[in-house]
Amino acid sequence: MNTLLDVTGVQVKPNYHLELEFENGERRLFDMSAYMDRKPFIQLKQSSLFACASIDYGTVVWPGDIDIAPETLYERSIPL
């Protein structure tokens, strides 16, 4: 199932976790650690860039044109 909900808020948590808020009001926790050894996310691991997460175009983005699909964030996160 592809759930396409825009991300409306993000808070960076320890150990490469993101606390997310979606347009439907749901708050969910996404674990990025499994992605951190893959391109392009490995760049975030080797610097302090991970903490620079922000929202643009309905998803989480980082400097250097790094982003992740909002449906991935929703479907692979756990409700809070």
PDB file with SEQRES, HELIX, SHEET and CRYST1 records, atoms N, CA, C and O in Angstrom:
SEQRES   1 A   80  MET ASN THR LEU LEU ASP VAL THR GLY VAL GLN VAL LYS          
SEQRES   2 A   80  PRO ASN TYR HIS LEU GLU LEU GLU PHE GLU ASN GLY GLU          
SEQRES   3 A   80  ARG ARG LEU PHE ASP MET SER ALA TYR MET ASP ARG LYS          
SEQRES   4 A   80  PRO PHE ILE GLN LEU LYS GLN SER SER LEU PHE ALA CYS          
SEQRES   5 A   80  ALA SER ILE ASP TYR GLY THR VAL VAL TRP PRO GLY ASP          
SEQRES   6 A   80  ILE ASP ILE ALA PRO GLU THR LEU TYR GLU ARG SER ILE          
SEQRES   7 A   80  PRO LEU                                                      
HELIX    1 AA1 SER A   33  TYR A   35  5                                   3    
HELIX    2 AA2 ILE A   42  LYS A   45  1                                   4    
HELIX    3 AA3 SER A   48  CYS A   52  5                                   5    
HELIX    4 AA4 PRO A   70  GLU A   75  1                                   6    
SHEET    1 AA1 4 VAL A   7  LYS A  13  0                                        
SHEET    2 AA1 4 HIS A  17  PHE A  22 -1                                        
SHEET    3 AA1 4 ARG A  27  ASP A  31 -1                                        
SHEET    4 AA1 4 ILE A  78  PRO A  79 -1                                        
SHEET    1 AA2 3 SER A  54  ASP A  56  0                                        
SHEET    2 AA2 3 THR A  59  TRP A  62 -1                                        
SHEET    3 AA2 3 ILE A  66  ASP A  67 -1                                        
CRYST1    1.000    1.000    1.000  90.00  90.00  90.00 P 1           1          
ATOM      1  N   MET A   1       0.837  -1.191   0.000  1.00  0.00           N  
ATOM      2  CA  MET A   1       0.000   0.000   0.000  1.00  0.00           C  
ATOM      3  C   MET A   1       0.872   1.240   0.000  1.00  0.00           C  
ATOM      4  O   MET A   1       1.731   1.383   0.870  1.00  0.00           O  
ATOM      5  N   ASN A   2       0.679   2.129  -0.940  1.00  0.00           N  
ATOM      6  CA  ASN A   2       1.407   3.393  -0.976  1.00  0.00           C  
ATOM      7  C   ASN A   2       0.556   4.479  -0.354  1.00  0.00           C  
ATOM      8  O   ASN A   2      -0.455   4.891  -0.922  1.00  0.00           O  
ATOM      9  N   THR A   3       0.968   4.940   0.811  1.00  0.00           N  
ATOM     10  CA  THR A   3       0.281   6.025   1.483  1.00  0.00           C  
ATOM     11  C   THR A   3       1.047   7.293   1.203  1.00  0.00           C  
ATOM     12  O   THR A   3       2.192   7.437   1.631  1.00  0.00           O  
ATOM     13  N   LEU A   4       0.428   8.219   0.487  1.00  0.00           N  
ATOM     14  CA  LEU A   4       1.124   9.446   0.136  1.00  0.00           C  
ATOM     15  C   LEU A   4       0.587  10.589   0.978  1.00  0.00           C  
ATOM     16  O   LEU A   4      -0.394  11.241   0.620  1.00  0.00           O  
ATOM     17  N   LEU A   5       1.249  10.819   2.101  1.00  0.00           N  
ATOM     18  CA  LEU A   5       0.915  11.910   2.997  1.00  0.00           C  
ATOM     19  C   LEU A   5       2.140  12.809   3.116  1.00  0.00           C  
ATOM     20  O   LEU A   5       3.261  12.327   3.276  1.00  0.00           O  
ATOM     21  N   ASP A   6       1.920  14.109   3.037  1.00  0.00           N  
ATOM     22  CA  ASP A   6       3.029  15.035   3.202  1.00  0.00           C  
ATOM     23  C   ASP A   6       3.507  15.053   4.646  1.00  0.00           C  
ATOM     24  O   ASP A   6       2.716  14.936   5.583  1.00  0.00           O  
ATOM     25  N   VAL A   7       4.805  15.201   4.803  1.00  0.00           N  
ATOM     26  CA  VAL A   7       5.402  15.419   6.115  1.00  0.00           C  
ATOM     27  C   VAL A   7       5.264  16.913   6.409  1.00  0.00           C  
ATOM     28  O   VAL A   7       5.600  17.748   5.569  1.00  0.00           O  
ATOM     29  N   THR A   8       4.770  17.246   7.602  1.00  0.00           N  
ATOM     30  CA  THR A   8       4.591  18.651   7.963  1.00  0.00           C  
ATOM     31  C   THR A   8       5.524  19.088   9.084  1.00  0.00           C  
ATOM     32  O   THR A   8       5.639  20.281   9.368  1.00  0.00           O  
ATOM     33  N   GLY A   9       6.198  18.120   9.729  1.00  0.00           N  
ATOM     34  CA  GLY A   9       7.126  18.465  10.796  1.00  0.00           C  
ATOM     35  C   GLY A   9       8.150  17.370  10.995  1.00  0.00           C  
ATOM     36  O   GLY A   9       7.865  16.191  10.784  1.00  0.00           O  
ATOM     37  N   VAL A  10       9.365  17.771  11.409  1.00  0.00           N  
ATOM     38  CA  VAL A  10      10.421  16.798  11.687  1.00  0.00           C  
ATOM     39  C   VAL A  10      11.248  17.276  12.872  1.00  0.00           C  
ATOM     40  O   VAL A  10      11.579  18.457  12.986  1.00  0.00           O  
ATOM     41  N   GLN A  11      11.577  16.333  13.754  1.00  0.00           N  
ATOM     42  CA  GLN A  11      12.514  16.573  14.848  1.00  0.00           C  
ATOM     43  C   GLN A  11      13.556  15.469  14.791  1.00  0.00           C  
ATOM     44  O   GLN A  11      13.222  14.285  14.742  1.00  0.00           O  
ATOM     45  N   VAL A  12      14.815  15.865  14.797  1.00  0.00           N  
ATOM     46  CA  VAL A  12      15.914  14.906  14.783  1.00  0.00           C  
ATOM     47  C   VAL A  12      16.109  14.373  16.192  1.00  0.00           C  
ATOM     48  O   VAL A  12      16.214  15.137  17.152  1.00  0.00           O  
ATOM     49  N   LYS A  13      16.156  13.051  16.301  1.00  0.00           N  
ATOM     50  CA  LYS A  13      16.341  12.364  17.577  1.00  0.00           C  
ATOM     51  C   LYS A  13      17.670  11.600  17.552  1.00  0.00           C  
ATOM     52  O   LYS A  13      18.256  11.422  16.484  1.00  0.00           O  
ATOM     53  N   PRO A  14      18.148  11.150  18.708  1.00  0.00           N  
ATOM     54  CA  PRO A  14      19.417  10.400  18.733  1.00  0.00           C  
ATOM     55  C   PRO A  14      19.360   9.119  17.893  1.00  0.00           C  
ATOM     56  O   PRO A  14      18.287   8.595  17.596  1.00  0.00           O  
ATOM     57  N   ASN A  15      20.532   8.639  17.526  1.00  0.00           N  
ATOM     58  CA  ASN A  15      20.704   7.365  16.815  1.00  0.00           C  
ATOM     59  C   ASN A  15      19.993   7.327  15.468  1.00  0.00           C  
ATOM     60  O   ASN A  15      19.422   6.305  15.086  1.00  0.00           O  
ATOM     61  N   TYR A  16      20.030   8.444  14.753  1.00  0.00           N  
ATOM     62  CA  TYR A  16      19.470   8.537  13.397  1.00  0.00           C  
ATOM     63  C   TYR A  16      17.975   8.262  13.343  1.00  0.00           C  
ATOM     64  O   TYR A  16      17.490   7.631  12.403  1.00  0.00           O  
ATOM     65  N   HIS A  17      17.255   8.726  14.330  1.00  0.00           N  
ATOM     66  CA  HIS A  17      15.802   8.630  14.329  1.00  0.00           C  
ATOM     67  C   HIS A  17      15.199   9.989  13.997  1.00  0.00           C  
ATOM     68  O   HIS A  17      15.758  11.033  14.334  1.00  0.00           O  
ATOM     69  N   LEU A  18      14.052   9.955  13.331  1.00  0.00           N  
ATOM     70  CA  LEU A  18      13.311  11.164  13.006  1.00  0.00           C  
ATOM     71  C   LEU A  18      11.908  11.044  13.586  1.00  0.00           C  
ATOM     72  O   LEU A  18      11.200  10.068  13.338  1.00  0.00           O  
ATOM     73  N   GLU A  19      11.521  12.047  14.358  1.00  0.00           N  
ATOM     74  CA  GLU A  19      10.135  12.118  14.808  1.00  0.00           C  
ATOM     75  C   GLU A  19       9.403  12.982  13.786  1.00  0.00           C  
ATOM     76  O   GLU A  19       9.759  14.138  13.559  1.00  0.00           O  
ATOM     77  N   LEU A  20       8.376  12.401  13.179  1.00  0.00           N  
ATOM     78  CA  LEU A  20       7.698  13.032  12.052  1.00  0.00           C  
ATOM     79  C   LEU A  20       6.250  13.346  12.384  1.00  0.00           C  
ATOM     80  O   LEU A  20       5.598  12.633  13.147  1.00  0.00           O  
ATOM     81  N   GLU A  21       5.761  14.431  11.792  1.00  0.00           N  
ATOM     82  CA  GLU A  21       4.333  14.711  11.824  1.00  0.00           C  
ATOM     83  C   GLU A  21       3.858  14.765  10.383  1.00  0.00           C  
ATOM     84  O   GLU A  21       4.485  15.384   9.523  1.00  0.00           O  
ATOM     85  N   PHE A  22       2.727  14.099  10.138  1.00  0.00           N  
ATOM     86  CA  PHE A  22       2.169  14.038   8.792  1.00  0.00           C  
ATOM     87  C   PHE A  22       0.928  14.917   8.694  1.00  0.00           C  
ATOM     88  O   PHE A  22       0.360  15.326   9.707  1.00  0.00           O  
ATOM     89  N   GLU A  23       0.517  15.200   7.465  1.00  0.00           N  
ATOM     90  CA  GLU A  23      -0.593  16.120   7.228  1.00  0.00           C  
ATOM     91  C   GLU A  23      -1.911  15.664   7.845  1.00  0.00           C  
ATOM     92  O   GLU A  23      -2.812  16.478   8.043  1.00  0.00           O  
ATOM     93  N   ASN A  24      -2.035  14.377   8.150  1.00  0.00           N  
ATOM     94  CA  ASN A  24      -3.248  13.871   8.794  1.00  0.00           C  
ATOM     95  C   ASN A  24      -3.188  14.003  10.317  1.00  0.00           C  
ATOM     96  O   ASN A  24      -4.097  13.557  11.017  1.00  0.00           O  
ATOM     97  N   GLY A  25      -2.109  14.620  10.830  1.00  0.00           N  
ATOM     98  CA  GLY A  25      -1.945  14.834  12.262  1.00  0.00           C  
ATOM     99  C   GLY A  25      -1.210  13.719  12.974  1.00  0.00           C  
ATOM    100  O   GLY A  25      -0.885  13.848  14.154  1.00  0.00           O  
ATOM    101  N   GLU A  26      -0.940  12.622  12.274  1.00  0.00           N  
ATOM    102  CA  GLU A  26      -0.232  11.489  12.888  1.00  0.00           C  
ATOM    103  C   GLU A  26       1.212  11.858  13.195  1.00  0.00           C  
ATOM    104  O   GLU A  26       1.873  12.556  12.427  1.00  0.00           O  
ATOM    105  N   ARG A  27       1.682  11.368  14.342  1.00  0.00           N  
ATOM    106  CA  ARG A  27       3.097  11.492  14.698  1.00  0.00           C  
ATOM    107  C   ARG A  27       3.693  10.095  14.676  1.00  0.00           C  
ATOM    108  O   ARG A  27       3.130   9.157  15.242  1.00  0.00           O  
ATOM    109  N   ARG A  28       4.844   9.967  14.012  1.00  0.00           N  
ATOM    110  CA  ARG A  28       5.464   8.654  13.831  1.00  0.00           C  
ATOM    111  C   ARG A  28       6.971   8.774  14.012  1.00  0.00           C  
ATOM    112  O   ARG A  28       7.538   9.856  13.858  1.00  0.00           O  
ATOM    113  N   LEU A  29       7.618   7.655  14.342  1.00  0.00           N  
ATOM    114  CA  LEU A  29       9.069   7.610  14.524  1.00  0.00           C  
ATOM    115  C   LEU A  29       9.683   6.751  13.427  1.00  0.00           C  
ATOM    116  O   LEU A  29       9.295   5.600  13.228  1.00  0.00           O  
ATOM    117  N   PHE A  30      10.651   7.332  12.720  1.00  0.00           N  
ATOM    118  CA  PHE A  30      11.325   6.650  11.612  1.00  0.00           C  
ATOM    119  C   PHE A  30      12.789   6.447  11.973  1.00  0.00           C  
ATOM    120  O   PHE A  30      13.467   7.387  12.388  1.00  0.00           O  
ATOM    121  N   ASP A  31      13.274   5.224  11.817  1.00  0.00           N  
ATOM    122  CA  ASP A  31      14.662   4.861  12.107  1.00  0.00           C  
ATOM    123  C   ASP A  31      15.453   4.894  10.806  1.00  0.00           C  
ATOM    124  O   ASP A  31      15.253   4.053   9.930  1.00  0.00           O  
ATOM    125  N   MET A  32      16.352   5.867  10.683  1.00  0.00           N  
ATOM    126  CA  MET A  32      17.170   6.022   9.473  1.00  0.00           C  
ATOM    127  C   MET A  32      18.442   5.177   9.508  1.00  0.00           C  
ATOM    128  O   MET A  32      19.161   5.123   8.511  1.00  0.00           O  
ATOM    129  N   SER A  33      18.738   4.516  10.630  1.00  0.00           N  
ATOM    130  CA  SER A  33      20.041   3.852  10.773  1.00  0.00           C  
ATOM    131  C   SER A  33      20.302   2.824   9.676  1.00  0.00           C  
ATOM    132  O   SER A  33      21.450   2.658   9.263  1.00  0.00           O  
ATOM    133  N   ALA A  34      19.280   2.135   9.197  1.00  0.00           N  
ATOM    134  CA  ALA A  34      19.475   1.133   8.140  1.00  0.00           C  
ATOM    135  C   ALA A  34      19.856   1.766   6.799  1.00  0.00           C  
ATOM    136  O   ALA A  34      20.349   1.078   5.905  1.00  0.00           O  
ATOM    137  N   TYR A  35      19.631   3.054   6.662  1.00  0.00           N  
ATOM    138  CA  TYR A  35      19.908   3.755   5.406  1.00  0.00           C  
ATOM    139  C   TYR A  35      21.262   4.465   5.411  1.00  0.00           C  
ATOM    140  O   TYR A  35      21.737   4.902   4.362  1.00  0.00           O  
ATOM    141  N   MET A  36      21.875   4.580   6.570  1.00  0.00           N  
ATOM    142  CA  MET A  36      23.026   5.466   6.723  1.00  0.00           C  
ATOM    143  C   MET A  36      24.303   4.982   6.036  1.00  0.00           C  
ATOM    144  O   MET A  36      25.243   5.763   5.884  1.00  0.00           O  
ATOM    145  N   ASP A  37      24.362   3.731   5.623  1.00  0.00           N  
ATOM    146  CA  ASP A  37      25.530   3.238   4.884  1.00  0.00           C  
ATOM    147  C   ASP A  37      25.276   3.199   3.382  1.00  0.00           C  
ATOM    148  O   ASP A  37      26.098   2.678   2.629  1.00  0.00           O  
ATOM    149  N   ARG A  38      24.146   3.743   2.941  1.00  0.00           N  
ATOM    150  CA  ARG A  38      23.791   3.761   1.516  1.00  0.00           C  
ATOM    151  C   ARG A  38      23.907   5.176   0.961  1.00  0.00           C  
ATOM    152  O   ARG A  38      23.746   6.161   1.681  1.00  0.00           O  
ATOM    153  N   LYS A  39      24.188   5.248  -0.331  1.00  0.00           N  
ATOM    154  CA  LYS A  39      24.170   6.557  -0.979  1.00  0.00           C  
ATOM    155  C   LYS A  39      22.724   7.010  -1.114  1.00  0.00           C  
ATOM    156  O   LYS A  39      21.860   6.159  -1.322  1.00  0.00           O  
ATOM    157  N   PRO A  40      22.416   8.258  -1.011  1.00  0.00           N  
ATOM    158  CA  PRO A  40      23.290   9.384  -0.696  1.00  0.00           C  
ATOM    159  C   PRO A  40      23.400   9.648   0.800  1.00  0.00           C  
ATOM    160  O   PRO A  40      24.079  10.590   1.210  1.00  0.00           O  
ATOM    161  N   PHE A  41      22.736   8.824   1.631  1.00  0.00           N  
ATOM    162  CA  PHE A  41      22.640   9.116   3.055  1.00  0.00           C  
ATOM    163  C   PHE A  41      23.957   8.988   3.801  1.00  0.00           C  
ATOM    164  O   PHE A  41      24.113   9.552   4.884  1.00  0.00           O  
ATOM    165  N   ILE A  42      24.918   8.244   3.228  1.00  0.00           N  
ATOM    166  CA  ILE A  42      26.216   8.082   3.879  1.00  0.00           C  
ATOM    167  C   ILE A  42      26.880   9.441   4.125  1.00  0.00           C  
ATOM    168  O   ILE A  42      27.669   9.591   5.058  1.00  0.00           O  
ATOM    169  N   GLN A  43      26.559  10.420   3.290  1.00  0.00           N  
ATOM    170  CA  GLN A  43      27.098  11.777   3.483  1.00  0.00           C  
ATOM    171  C   GLN A  43      26.619  12.377   4.803  1.00  0.00           C  
ATOM    172  O   GLN A  43      27.331  13.165   5.425  1.00  0.00           O  
ATOM    173  N   LEU A  44      25.427  12.008   5.225  1.00  0.00           N  
ATOM    174  CA  LEU A  44      24.872  12.529   6.466  1.00  0.00           C  
ATOM    175  C   LEU A  44      25.554  11.910   7.684  1.00  0.00           C  
ATOM    176  O   LEU A  44      25.632  12.532   8.744  1.00  0.00           O  
ATOM    177  N   LYS A  45      26.042  10.697   7.526  1.00  0.00           N  
ATOM    178  CA  LYS A  45      26.701   9.979   8.614  1.00  0.00           C  
ATOM    179  C   LYS A  45      28.094  10.541   8.886  1.00  0.00           C  
ATOM    180  O   LYS A  45      28.553  10.575  10.028  1.00  0.00           O  
ATOM    181  N   GLN A  46      28.753  10.976   7.824  1.00  0.00           N  
ATOM    182  CA  GLN A  46      30.140  11.424   7.935  1.00  0.00           C  
ATOM    183  C   GLN A  46      30.269  12.898   8.310  1.00  0.00           C  
ATOM    184  O   GLN A  46      31.369  13.449   8.272  1.00  0.00           O  
ATOM    185  N   SER A  47      29.185  13.527   8.663  1.00  0.00           N  
ATOM    186  CA  SER A  47      29.225  14.938   9.034  1.00  0.00           C  
ATOM    187  C   SER A  47      28.088  15.219  10.005  1.00  0.00           C  
ATOM    188  O   SER A  47      27.373  14.305  10.417  1.00  0.00           O  
ATOM    189  N   SER A  48      27.928  16.460  10.361  1.00  0.00           N  
ATOM    190  CA  SER A  48      26.836  16.843  11.253  1.00  0.00           C  
ATOM    191  C   SER A  48      25.575  17.199  10.470  1.00  0.00           C  
ATOM    192  O   SER A  48      24.653  17.796  11.025  1.00  0.00           O  
ATOM    193  N   LEU A  49      25.526  16.842   9.196  1.00  0.00           N  
ATOM    194  CA  LEU A  49      24.396  17.205   8.347  1.00  0.00           C  
ATOM    195  C   LEU A  49      23.083  16.554   8.755  1.00  0.00           C  
ATOM    196  O   LEU A  49      22.019  17.115   8.495  1.00  0.00           O  
ATOM    197  N   PHE A  50      23.129  15.390   9.382  1.00  0.00           N  
ATOM    198  CA  PHE A  50      21.877  14.712   9.734  1.00  0.00           C  
ATOM    199  C   PHE A  50      20.986  15.613  10.579  1.00  0.00           C  
ATOM    200  O   PHE A  50      19.765  15.613  10.426  1.00  0.00           O  
ATOM    201  N   ALA A  51      21.604  16.378  11.468  1.00  0.00           N  
ATOM    202  CA  ALA A  51      20.859  17.272  12.351  1.00  0.00           C  
ATOM    203  C   ALA A  51      20.229  18.442  11.605  1.00  0.00           C  
ATOM    204  O   ALA A  51      19.421  19.173  12.178  1.00  0.00           O  
ATOM    205  N   CYS A  52      20.580  18.631  10.350  1.00  0.00           N  
ATOM    206  CA  CYS A  52      20.064  19.743   9.543  1.00  0.00           C  
ATOM    207  C   CYS A  52      18.796  19.375   8.781  1.00  0.00           C  
ATOM    208  O   CYS A  52      18.438  20.061   7.824  1.00  0.00           O  
ATOM    209  N   ALA A  53      18.124  18.327   9.177  1.00  0.00           N  
ATOM    210  CA  ALA A  53      16.889  17.902   8.501  1.00  0.00           C  
ATOM    211  C   ALA A  53      15.850  19.007   8.570  1.00  0.00           C  
ATOM    212  O   ALA A  53      15.683  19.663   9.598  1.00  0.00           O  
ATOM    213  N   SER A  54      15.152  19.199   7.453  1.00  0.00           N  
ATOM    214  CA  SER A  54      14.057  20.168   7.403  1.00  0.00           C  
ATOM    215  C   SER A  54      12.985  19.630   6.461  1.00  0.00           C  
ATOM    216  O   SER A  54      13.138  18.551   5.888  1.00  0.00           O  
ATOM    217  N   ILE A  55      11.913  20.379   6.306  1.00  0.00           N  
ATOM    218  CA  ILE A  55      10.801  19.964   5.449  1.00  0.00           C  
ATOM    219  C   ILE A  55      10.784  20.839   4.202  1.00  0.00           C  
ATOM    220  O   ILE A  55      10.901  22.061   4.286  1.00  0.00           O  
ATOM    221  N   ASP A  56      10.637  20.200   3.049  1.00  0.00           N  
ATOM    222  CA  ASP A  56      10.450  20.906   1.789  1.00  0.00           C  
ATOM    223  C   ASP A  56       9.673  19.984   0.859  1.00  0.00           C  
ATOM    224  O   ASP A  56       9.930  18.781   0.817  1.00  0.00           O  
ATOM    225  N   TYR A  57       8.756  20.524   0.141  1.00  0.00           N  
ATOM    226  CA  TYR A  57       7.951  19.753  -0.815  1.00  0.00           C  
ATOM    227  C   TYR A  57       7.295  18.524  -0.177  1.00  0.00           C  
ATOM    228  O   TYR A  57       7.122  17.499  -0.835  1.00  0.00           O  
ATOM    229  N   GLY A  58       6.934  18.629   1.094  1.00  0.00           N  
ATOM    230  CA  GLY A  58       6.195  17.558   1.746  1.00  0.00           C  
ATOM    231  C   GLY A  58       7.012  16.379   2.222  1.00  0.00           C  
ATOM    232  O   GLY A  58       6.456  15.330   2.550  1.00  0.00           O  
ATOM    233  N   THR A  59       8.337  16.537   2.265  1.00  0.00           N  
ATOM    234  CA  THR A  59       9.160  15.444   2.775  1.00  0.00           C  
ATOM    235  C   THR A  59      10.364  16.001   3.521  1.00  0.00           C  
ATOM    236  O   THR A  59      10.559  17.216   3.577  1.00  0.00           O  
ATOM    237  N   VAL A  60      11.169  15.111   4.092  1.00  0.00           N  
ATOM    238  CA  VAL A  60      12.368  15.505   4.827  1.00  0.00           C  
ATOM    239  C   VAL A  60      13.508  15.668   3.836  1.00  0.00           C  
ATOM    240  O   VAL A  60      13.733  14.820   2.973  1.00  0.00           O  
ATOM    241  N   VAL A  61      14.223  16.777   3.979  1.00  0.00           N  
ATOM    242  CA  VAL A  61      15.360  17.079   3.109  1.00  0.00           C  
ATOM    243  C   VAL A  61      16.559  17.478   3.958  1.00  0.00           C  
ATOM    244  O   VAL A  61      16.428  17.882   5.113  1.00  0.00           O  
ATOM    245  N   TRP A  62      17.742  17.350   3.340  1.00  0.00           N  
ATOM    246  CA  TRP A  62      18.994  17.769   3.954  1.00  0.00           C  
ATOM    247  C   TRP A  62      19.785  18.573   2.930  1.00  0.00           C  
ATOM    248  O   TRP A  62      19.533  18.470   1.729  1.00  0.00           O  
ATOM    249  N   PRO A  63      20.735  19.369   3.396  1.00  0.00           N  
ATOM    250  CA  PRO A  63      21.602  20.094   2.451  1.00  0.00           C  
ATOM    251  C   PRO A  63      22.285  19.115   1.490  1.00  0.00           C  
ATOM    252  O   PRO A  63      22.571  17.976   1.856  1.00  0.00           O  
ATOM    253  N   GLY A  64      22.541  19.561   0.276  1.00  0.00           N  
ATOM    254  CA  GLY A  64      23.175  18.716  -0.721  1.00  0.00           C  
ATOM    255  C   GLY A  64      22.164  17.965  -1.565  1.00  0.00           C  
ATOM    256  O   GLY A  64      22.505  16.965  -2.197  1.00  0.00           O  
ATOM    257  N   ASP A  65      20.919  18.437  -1.585  1.00  0.00           N  
ATOM    258  CA  ASP A  65      19.850  17.806  -2.383  1.00  0.00           C  
ATOM    259  C   ASP A  65      19.589  16.364  -1.983  1.00  0.00           C  
ATOM    260  O   ASP A  65      19.335  15.517  -2.839  1.00  0.00           O  
ATOM    261  N   ILE A  66      19.650  16.082  -0.694  1.00  0.00           N  
ATOM    262  CA  ILE A  66      19.355  14.740  -0.175  1.00  0.00           C  
ATOM    263  C   ILE A  66      17.942  14.757   0.396  1.00  0.00           C  
ATOM    264  O   ILE A  66      17.587  15.635   1.183  1.00  0.00           O  
ATOM    265  N   ASP A  67      17.143  13.775  -0.010  1.00  0.00           N  
ATOM    266  CA  ASP A  67      15.794  13.659   0.539  1.00  0.00           C  
ATOM    267  C   ASP A  67      15.399  12.191   0.584  1.00  0.00           C  
ATOM    268  O   ASP A  67      16.132  11.313   0.130  1.00  0.00           O  
ATOM    269  N   ILE A  68      14.234  11.955   1.139  1.00  0.00           N  
ATOM    270  CA  ILE A  68      13.715  10.594   1.228  1.00  0.00           C  
ATOM    271  C   ILE A  68      12.216  10.661   0.949  1.00  0.00           C  
ATOM    272  O   ILE A  68      11.547  11.606   1.369  1.00  0.00           O  
ATOM    273  N   ALA A  69      11.694   9.674   0.251  1.00  0.00           N  
ATOM    274  CA  ALA A  69      10.298   9.683  -0.171  1.00  0.00           C  
ATOM    275  C   ALA A  69       9.362   9.699   1.036  1.00  0.00           C  
ATOM    276  O   ALA A  69       9.567   8.944   1.986  1.00  0.00           O  
ATOM    277  N   PRO A  70       8.332  10.556   1.006  1.00  0.00           N  
ATOM    278  CA  PRO A  70       7.409  10.611   2.141  1.00  0.00           C  
ATOM    279  C   PRO A  70       6.660   9.307   2.367  1.00  0.00           C  
ATOM    280  O   PRO A  70       6.325   8.979   3.506  1.00  0.00           O  
ATOM    281  N   GLU A  71       6.389   8.551   1.293  1.00  0.00           N  
ATOM    282  CA  GLU A  71       5.692   7.273   1.491  1.00  0.00           C  
ATOM    283  C   GLU A  71       6.588   6.267   2.219  1.00  0.00           C  
ATOM    284  O   GLU A  71       6.090   5.443   2.986  1.00  0.00           O  
ATOM    285  N   THR A  72       7.899   6.325   1.987  1.00  0.00           N  
ATOM    286  CA  THR A  72       8.846   5.487   2.729  1.00  0.00           C  
ATOM    287  C   THR A  72       8.833   5.878   4.198  1.00  0.00           C  
ATOM    288  O   THR A  72       8.802   5.015   5.076  1.00  0.00           O  
ATOM    289  N   LEU A  73       8.857   7.173   4.464  1.00  0.00           N  
ATOM    290  CA  LEU A  73       8.842   7.649   5.850  1.00  0.00           C  
ATOM    291  C   LEU A  73       7.589   7.173   6.576  1.00  0.00           C  
ATOM    292  O   LEU A  73       7.653   6.773   7.739  1.00  0.00           O  
ATOM    293  N   TYR A  74       6.466   7.218   5.896  1.00  0.00           N  
ATOM    294  CA  TYR A  74       5.213   6.818   6.543  1.00  0.00           C  
ATOM    295  C   TYR A  74       5.137   5.309   6.733  1.00  0.00           C  
ATOM    296  O   TYR A  74       4.869   4.825   7.833  1.00  0.00           O  
ATOM    297  N   GLU A  75       5.370   4.585   5.672  1.00  0.00           N  
ATOM    298  CA  GLU A  75       5.154   3.132   5.697  1.00  0.00           C  
ATOM    299  C   GLU A  75       6.172   2.388   6.561  1.00  0.00           C  
ATOM    300  O   GLU A  75       5.878   1.301   7.057  1.00  0.00           O  
ATOM    301  N   ARG A  76       7.355   2.955   6.747  1.00  0.00           N  
ATOM    302  CA  ARG A  76       8.399   2.263   7.510  1.00  0.00           C  
ATOM    303  C   ARG A  76       8.637   2.900   8.882  1.00  0.00           C  
ATOM    304  O   ARG A  76       9.675   2.682   9.507  1.00  0.00           O  
ATOM    305  N   SER A  77       7.675   3.680   9.333  1.00  0.00           N  
ATOM    306  CA  SER A  77       7.784   4.299  10.650  1.00  0.00           C  
ATOM    307  C   SER A  77       6.758   3.668  11.590  1.00  0.00           C  
ATOM    308  O   SER A  77       5.852   2.950  11.165  1.00  0.00           O  
ATOM    309  N   ILE A  78       6.929   3.958  12.872  1.00  0.00           N  
ATOM    310  CA  ILE A  78       5.996   3.417  13.859  1.00  0.00           C  
ATOM    311  C   ILE A  78       5.214   4.560  14.489  1.00  0.00           C  
ATOM    312  O   ILE A  78       5.767   5.637  14.709  1.00  0.00           O  
ATOM    313  N   PRO A  79       3.940   4.344  14.781  1.00  0.00           N  
ATOM    314  CA  PRO A  79       3.123   5.403  15.396  1.00  0.00           C  
ATOM    315  C   PRO A  79       3.622   5.750  16.793  1.00  0.00           C  
ATOM    316  O   PRO A  79       4.117   4.894  17.527  1.00  0.00           O  
ATOM    317  N   LEU A  80       3.483   7.012  17.138  1.00  0.00           N  
ATOM    318  CA  LEU A  80       3.826   7.465  18.492  1.00  0.00           C  
ATOM    319  C   LEU A  80       2.555   7.690  19.287  1.00  0.00           C  
ATOM    320  O   LEU A  80       2.617   8.074  20.455  1.00  0.00           O  
TER     321      LEU A  80                                                      
END                                                                             
